[in-house]
Amino acid sequence: MEAAKFSPLWRNEVTVRSLELTFSFEPAAYLHRIAPRPLMVIAAEGNTLMPIEAARAAFAQSGEPKRFVSLPCGHFAPYVECFEQSSAAARDWFVTHLLEMRRP
C-alpha cells in the first residue's frame, strides 16, 4: 500500500523532540493502574515497531478483566487490512464491558 495514494501531502518525517518524547514514554509503568477496569490489547504479529512479544509481556502484567487479540498483519494493518477482525473484536469488547458499566 502506497502512502502517497491516500495522503499525497504526507511527509515521512519526525522532529528530534518528538523522537525524544517517544523514547521516554513507558506505558507499561501504568499497567497496574488500569485494573479492575477492562483492558483489551489488539496486537499485530508482523509488527516491527512494537514486537508482539513486548505486547504480550506487558499484557501479562495487567490485571483482569483483560483480553489479548493477535492479528496476522503488520503495525498499521489493524486499521486497514485486518480492520474487520480488529473492529469486530473491539466492538464485542465494548458491548460487553460498556453494558456492565451501566448496570447498578
C-alpha positions in Angstrom: 0.0 0.0 0.0 1.4 3.3 -1.1 1.0 6.2 1.4 1.0 8.9 -1.3 -2.1 7.3 -2.7 -4.1 8.1 0.5 -2.3 11.3 1.6 -0.3 12.9 -1.1 0.9 15.8 1.2 2.1 13.5 4.0 5.9 13.5 4.6 7.6 10.7 6.4 9.5 12.9 8.8 9.6 13.4 12.6 11.2 16.1 14.8 14.0 15.3 17.2 11.8 16.4 20.1 9.0 14.0 19.0 11.6 11.2 18.9 12.8 12.0 22.4 9.3 12.1 23.8 8.5 8.7 22.1 11.6 7.1 23.6 10.8 8.5 27.1 7.2 7.2 27.0 6.8 4.0 29.1 3.2 2.9 29.1 4.0 -0.4 30.9 4.7 1.6 34.0 1.0 2.4 34.3 -0.5 -1.1 33.7 -1.1 -1.7 37.3 -3.4 1.3 37.5 -5.8 0.0 34.9 -7.4 -2.9 36.7 -10.2 -3.5 37.6 -11.2 -1.6 34.5 -11.3 -3.7 31.3 -8.2 -3.8 29.1 -8.1 -5.1 25.6 -4.9 -5.3 23.6 -5.1 -5.7 19.8 -1.6 -6.7 18.6 -0.2 -7.4 15.1 2.0 -10.5 14.7 4.1 -8.8 12.0 4.6 -5.6 13.9 8.3 -4.4 13.6 7.7 -1.2 15.5 6.2 -2.8 18.6 7.1 -6.5 18.6 4.2 -8.8 19.7 6.4 -10.4 22.3 6.7 -7.0 24.1 2.9 -6.5 23.8 2.4 -10.0 25.3 4.8 -9.3 28.2 3.1 -6.0 29.0 -0.3 -7.7 28.8 0.8 -10.4 31.2 1.5 -7.7 33.9 -2.0 -6.3 33.7 -4.9 -7.3 35.9 -8.3 -8.7 34.9 -10.6 -8.3 33.1 -8.4 -8.4 30.0 -8.3 -9.8 26.6 -5.4 -10.2 24.1 -6.2 -10.3 20.4 -3.4 -11.3 18.0 -3.8 -10.5 14.3 -1.8 -11.8 11.3 -0.7 -8.5 10.0 1.7 -5.5 10.4 1.8 -2.4 12.6 -0.9 -0.2 11.0 -2.8 -3.1 9.4 -5.4 -3.4 12.2 -6.7 -0.1 10.7 -6.6 -1.3 7.1 -6.0 -4.9 6.0 -7.1 -6.5 9.3 -9.8 -3.9 10.1 -12.7 -6.3 10.0 -11.1 -8.5 12.6 -9.8 -5.7 14.8 -13.1 -3.7 14.7 -15.2 -6.8 15.4 -13.1 -7.7 18.4 -13.2 -4.1 19.7 -17.0 -3.9 19.2 -17.6 -7.1 21.1 -15.4 -6.0 23.9 -17.0 -2.6 24.2 -20.5 -4.0 24.0 -19.7 -6.4 26.9 -17.9 -4.0 29.1 -19.9 -0.8 28.5 -23.1 -2.7 29.3 -21.6 -3.9 32.5 -20.7 -0.4 33.5 -24.3 0.7 33.0 -25.6 -1.9 35.5 -26.1 -0.6 39.0 
